[in-house]
């Protein structure tokens, strides 16, 4: 996500644990993108994930390896690093699964920090860590359909169910905005007053890696730049689509996002009517 925001020209700092040779490589790759890197040194080696493309079928397989266990002083150092940005942070993005050893309420603690910092928290996670953040209330929650199904504990088989589930989270105060990504079916965005929908663009995907991160990056950059929510939703959708056109972990490029942005159509499928005085 940080790579996408930086490619749009915004300042961003990546905070992450890093250990061993893999951790050093990660720091090098992050800094090569021009991103300020605040890496928390860990004793154990940073994990590796990888994908395999089967050429004959075109199927892509992703392997997410078990991460190293973080000691208490290591995960607490991550929280301290977030606290150090108190005076200049507009947005905090909490993304991904938590390493072993990190308490399940870690993102909940980050959510409380965001309130103290007057920052907007964006959460892209699943399971108990996600629920801990939502229990505190967040600005933007970006689930995939599978993640939303797991949270709501329902199959959510059609648009009406997607809308009901997303709006219920907003009305309960768990998120100001829910941006639900639906893969080849586009995306849906819900606030207290409106529900928007985009359809997937007619493109042939090369890789699905990083589509969600690109979507979040596009939206966060757009909102931080002062754009309206409709525009931010279009940029998120365009960035997610641009990511699937790039091989491997390349993510989206701004010029491709701008091209696709012009083709994204945002439809209002529900809007709260003003109450007559």
ROFI-136312 format. One record per residue (C-alpha): residue number from 1; residue in one letter; x, z, y. Coordinates in Angstrom, 3 decimals, always signed. Each point is the difference from the previous one (the first is absolute). Layout:
BEGIN
R   resi   resn          X          Z          Y
R    NUM      A          X          Z          Y
...
END
This chain:
BEGIN
R   resi   resn          X          Z          Y
R      1      X     +0.000     +0.000     +0.000
R      2      X     +2.812     +0.903     +2.407
R      3      X     +1.568     -3.414     -0.596
R      4      X     -3.206     -1.745     +1.076
R      5      X     -0.409     +2.071     +3.174
R      6      X     +3.631     -0.648     +0.917
R      7      X     -0.369     -3.748     -0.582
R      8      X     -2.743     +0.054     +2.628
R      9      X     +2.464     +1.495     +2.462
R     10      X     -1.156     +3.635     +0.056
R     11      X     +2.205     +3.061     -0.349
R     12      X     -0.357     +1.809     -3.308
R     13      X     +1.866     +2.691     -1.910
R     14      X     -0.021     +0.191     -3.796
R     15      X     +0.216     +3.499     -1.493
R     16      X     +0.743     +0.113     -3.709
R     17      X     +2.058     +1.852     -2.632
R     18      X     +3.124     -1.806     -1.203
R     19      X     +2.525     +0.945     -2.636
R     20      X     +2.905     -1.563     -1.842
R     21      X     +1.039     -3.642     +0.037
R     22      X     -3.590     -1.234     +0.021
R     23      X     -0.775     +2.195     +2.973
R     24      X     +2.993     -1.414     +1.877
R     25      X     -1.164     -3.518     -0.776
R     26      X     -3.467     +0.888     +1.277
R     27      X     +1.431     +1.285     +3.277
R     28      X     +2.029     -3.178     +0.381
R     29      X     -3.034     -2.221     -0.574
R     30      X     -2.155     +1.979     +2.423
R     31      X     +2.629     -0.062     +2.739
R     32      X     +0.591     -3.719     -0.575
R     33      X     -3.599     -0.524     +1.149
R     34      X     +0.822     +1.719     +3.308
R     35      X     -2.012     +3.088     -0.917
R     36      X     +1.103     +3.454     +1.091
R     37      X     +0.593     +1.838     -3.242
R     38      X     -0.346     +3.736     -0.493
R     39      X     +1.006     +0.418     -3.634
R     40      X     -0.175     +3.439     -1.603
R     41      X     +2.944     +0.397     -2.364
R     42      X     -1.060     +1.009     -3.512
R     43      X     +1.980     +1.132     -2.984
R     44      X     -1.618     -2.366     -2.478
R     45      X     +0.167     -3.816     +0.029
R     46      X     -2.717     -1.937     +1.816
R     47      X     -2.283     -1.796     -2.430
R     48      X     -0.190     -3.749     -0.446
R     49      X     -3.121     -2.125     -0.383
R     50      X     +0.103     -3.614     -1.091
R     51      X     -2.253     -2.926     -0.758
R     52      X     +0.237     -2.731     -2.630
R     53      X     -1.440     -3.490     +0.425
R     54      X     -0.921     -1.719     -3.266
R     55      X     +0.560     -3.652     +0.921
R     56      X     -2.121     -1.648     -2.663
R     57      X     -3.194     +1.911     +0.809
R     58      X     +0.784     +0.858     +3.619
R     59      X     -0.896     +3.634     -0.679
R     60      X     +1.829     +2.690     +1.918
R     61      X     +0.746     +3.403     -1.516
R     62      X     +0.995     +3.007     +2.079
R     63      X     +1.944     +2.939     -1.393
R     64      X     -0.121     +3.233     +1.989
R     65      X     +2.555     +2.423     -1.395
R     66      X     -0.300     +3.762     +0.143
R     67      X     +1.616     +1.370     +3.126
R     68      X     +2.489     +2.855     +0.182
R     69      X     -1.166     +3.567     +0.465
R     70      X     +0.385     +1.337     +3.545
R     71      X     +1.117     +3.577     +0.559
R     72      X     -2.007     +2.096     +2.452
R     73      X     +2.648     -0.222     +2.696
R     74      X     -0.027     -3.807     -0.339
R     75      X     -3.737     -0.519     +0.461
R     76      X     -0.093     +2.611     +2.737
R     77      X     +2.757     -1.947     +1.762
R     78      X     -2.358     -3.001     +0.030
R     79      X     -2.631     +2.083     +1.799
R     80      X     +2.616     +1.259     +2.454
R     81      X     +0.983     -3.605     +0.687
R     82      X     -3.600     -0.861     +0.890
R     83      X     -0.193     +3.034     +2.291
R     84      X     +3.074     -1.208     +1.882
R     85      X     -2.031     -2.909     +1.430
R     86      X     -2.588     +2.232     +1.678
R     87      X     +0.398     -1.358     +3.524
R     88      X     -0.023     -3.744     -0.645
R     89      X     -2.138     -0.805     -3.009
R     90      X     -3.226     -1.990     +0.340
R     91      X     -0.529     -0.737     -3.672
R     92      X     +1.084     +1.577     -3.263
R     93      X     -0.357     -2.000     -3.212
R     94      X     +0.050     +1.865     -3.311
R     95      X     +0.302     -2.448     -2.845
R     96      X     +0.585     -0.012     -3.742
R     97      X     +0.099     +2.452     -2.864
R     98      X     +1.815     +3.317     +0.212
R     99      X     +3.160     +0.718     -2.006
R    100      X     -0.034     +2.730     -2.641
R    101      X     +0.582     +3.410     +1.515
R    102      X     -1.907     -0.777     +3.202
R    103      X     -3.232     +2.031     +0.377
R    104      X     -3.257     -1.913     -0.213
R    105      X     -1.014     +1.195     +3.470
R    106      X     +3.067     -1.629     +1.598
R    107      X     -2.048     -2.676     +1.772
R    108      X     -2.471     +2.690     +1.044
R    109      X     +2.869     +1.774     +1.732
R    110      X     +0.956     -3.265     +1.682
R    111      X     -3.607     -0.418     +1.134
R    112      X     +0.075     +3.426     +1.643
R    113      X     +3.311     -0.873     +1.645
R    114      X     -1.506     -3.215     +1.359
R    115      X     -2.762     +1.996     +1.683
R    116      X     +2.548     +2.356     +1.553
R    117      X     +2.012     -3.009     +1.200
R    118      X     -3.103     -1.794     +1.320
R    119      X     +0.971     -2.941     -2.212
R    120      X     -2.260     -2.286     -2.018
R    121      X     +0.576     +0.326     -3.732
R    122      X     -0.374     -3.040     -2.253
R    123      X     -0.183     +0.772     -3.720
R    124      X     +0.591     -2.465     -2.846
R    125      X     +0.124     +2.060     -3.179
R    126      X     -2.130     +1.085     -2.950
R    127      X     -0.904     +3.008     -2.147
R    128      X     +0.326     +3.661     +1.049
R    129      X     +2.574     -0.722     +2.775
R    130      X     -2.501     -2.355     +1.623
R    131      X     -2.848     +2.490     -0.343
R    132      X     +2.146     +2.672     +1.657
R    133      X     +0.532     -2.261     +3.024
R    134      X     -3.662     -1.012     +0.224
R    135      X     -1.089     +3.637     -0.161
R    136      X     +1.874     +0.484     +3.294
R    137      X     -1.346     -3.224     +1.497
R    138      X     +2.044     -3.112     +0.798
R    139      X     -0.208     -2.858     +2.463
R    140      X     +0.180     -2.909     -2.446
R    141      X     -0.346     -0.066     -3.779
R    142      X     +1.029     -3.253     -1.711
R    143      X     -1.104     -0.033     -3.666
R    144      X     -0.100     -2.800     -2.501
R    145      X     -3.288     -0.282     -1.881
R    146      X     +1.534     +1.753     -3.019
R    147      X     +1.208     +2.878     +2.196
R    148      X     -3.407     +0.356     +1.630
R    149      X     -1.696     -0.039     -3.411
R    150      X     +2.312     +2.788     -1.136
R    151      X     -0.701     +2.057     +3.112
R    152      X     -3.783     -0.435     -0.073
R    153      X     -0.095     +0.096     -3.816
R    154      X     -2.440     -2.911     -0.173
R    155      X     +0.320     -3.680     -1.052
R    156      X     -0.856     -1.426     +3.479
R    157      X     -1.021     -3.369     -1.387
R    158      X     -1.319     -1.781     +3.101
R    159      X     +0.206     -0.165     +3.770
R    160      X     -2.837     +2.484     +0.512
R    161      X     +1.891     +2.579     -2.051
R    162      X     +3.253     -0.703     +1.876
R    163      X     -1.787     +0.519     +3.314
R    164      X     -1.731     +3.204     -1.107
R    165      X     +3.225     +1.501     -1.354
R    166      X     +2.055     -0.917     +3.061
R    167      X     -2.598     +1.130     +2.536
R    168      X     -0.533     +3.268     -1.878
R    169      X     +3.681     +0.868     +0.437
R    170      X     -0.237     -0.671     +3.735
R    171      X     -3.211     +1.973     +0.425
R    172      X     +1.531     +2.932     -1.891
R    173      X     +2.869     +0.076     +2.516
R    174      X     +2.610     -0.849     -2.591
R    175      X     +1.131     -3.165     +1.823
R    176      X     -0.807     -1.635     +3.325
R    177      X     +0.536     -3.437     -1.531
R    178      X     -0.055     -1.211     -3.606
R    179      X     +1.650     -3.388     -0.598
R    180      X     -0.789     -1.046     -3.563
R    181      X     +2.100     -2.847     -1.401
R    182      X     -1.709     -2.077     -2.683
R    183      X     +2.651     -2.489     -1.119
R    184      X     -1.453     -3.443     -0.478
R    185      X     -3.299     +1.262     +1.478
R    186      X     +1.462     +0.796     +3.398
R    187      X     -0.343     +3.360     +1.729
R    188      X     -2.564     +2.337     +1.504
R    189      X     +0.367     +2.377     +2.948
R    190      X     -2.302     +2.914     +0.755
R    191      X     -0.293     +2.273     +3.027
R    192      X     -2.741     +2.363     +1.108
R    193      X     -1.730     -2.798     +1.920
R    194      X     +0.878     -3.260     -1.752
R    195      X     +0.912     -1.631     -3.299
R    196      X     +2.049     -3.212     +0.101
R    197      X     +0.891     -2.441     -2.770
R    198      X     +2.544     -2.771     -0.434
R    199      X     +0.119     -2.499     -2.837
R    200      X     +3.276     -0.869     -1.693
R    201      X     +1.746     -3.050     +1.391
R    202      X     +0.242     -3.034     -2.321
R    203      X     +3.680     +0.344     -0.889
R    204      X     +1.920     -0.121     -3.253
R    205      X     +1.810     +3.312     -0.521
R    206      X     +3.677     +0.045     -0.930
R    207      X     +0.321     +3.764     -0.406
R    208      X     -2.346     +2.941     +0.597
R    209      X     +2.812     +2.452     +0.715
R    210      X     -0.241     +1.549     +3.446
R    211      X     -3.424     -1.358     +0.934
R    212      X     -1.426     +3.465     +0.630
R    213      X     +3.060     +1.141     +1.951
R    214      X     -0.153     -3.158     +2.112
R    215      X     -3.703     +0.539     +0.667
R    216      X     +0.685     +3.535     +1.242
R    217      X     +2.981     -1.134     +2.058
R    218      X     -1.986     -2.767     +1.682
R    219      X     -2.859     +2.335     +0.885
R    220      X     +2.203     +2.829     +1.261
R    221      X     +2.064     -2.329     +2.171
R    222      X     -3.120     -1.598     +1.466
R    223      X     -1.724     +3.307     +0.800
R    224      X     +3.213     +1.447     +1.443
R    225      X     +0.272     -3.112     +2.179
R    226      X     -3.387     +0.734     +1.553
R    227      X     -2.061     -2.605     -1.868
R    228      X     -3.630     +0.624     -0.884
R    229      X     -0.993     +0.920     -3.530
R    230      X     -1.312     -3.500     -0.773
R    231      X     +3.374     -1.502     +0.902
R    232      X     +1.866     +2.684     -1.941
R    233      X     -2.131     -0.727     -3.065
R    234      X     +0.767     -3.702     +0.345
R    235      X     +3.716     +0.698     +0.301
R    236      X     -0.089     +2.271     -3.032
R    237      X     -1.809     -2.615     -2.054
R    238      X     +2.381     -2.740     +1.162
R    239      X     +3.056     +2.141     -0.765
R    240      X     -1.268     +0.817     -3.486
R    241      X     -0.654     -3.691     -0.649
R    242      X     +3.412     -0.999     +1.359
R    243      X     +1.681     +2.480     -2.343
R    244      X     -1.403     -1.674     -3.118
R    245      X     +1.504     -3.310     +1.140
R    246      X     +3.500     +1.510     -0.101
R    247      X     +2.005     +0.435     -3.206
R    248      X     +0.969     +3.385     -1.418
R    249      X     +0.220     +2.852     +2.506
R    250      X     +0.442     -2.262     +3.038
R    251      X     -3.209     +1.231     +1.727
R    252      X     -1.569     -1.919     +2.872
R    253      X     +1.692     -1.804     +2.884
R    254      X     -1.464     +0.104     +3.505
R    255      X     -0.206     -3.766     +0.446
R    256      X     -2.003     -0.299     -3.235
R    257      X     -2.268     +2.878     +1.006
R    258      X     -0.719     -1.579     +3.383
R    259      X     -0.873     -3.295     -1.693
R    260      X     -2.379     +1.655     -2.476
R    261      X     -1.477     +2.307     +2.659
R    262      X     -1.699     -3.010     +1.598
R    263      X     -1.793     -0.743     -3.265
R    264      X     -1.299     +3.525     -0.677
R    265      X     -3.705     +0.438     +0.738
R    266      X     -1.356     +3.516     +0.578
R    267      X     -3.692     +0.465     -0.783
R    268      X     -2.053     +3.012     +1.098
R    269      X     -2.157     +1.042     -2.956
R    270      X     -1.351     +3.219     +1.510
R    271      X     -0.090     +1.434     +3.499
R    272      X     -1.531     +3.204     +1.276
R    273      X     -2.701     -0.699     +2.512
R    274      X     +0.122     +1.983     +3.247
R    275      X     -2.557     +2.777     +0.224
R    276      X     -2.675     -0.521     +2.640
R    277      X     -0.036     +2.679     +2.689
END
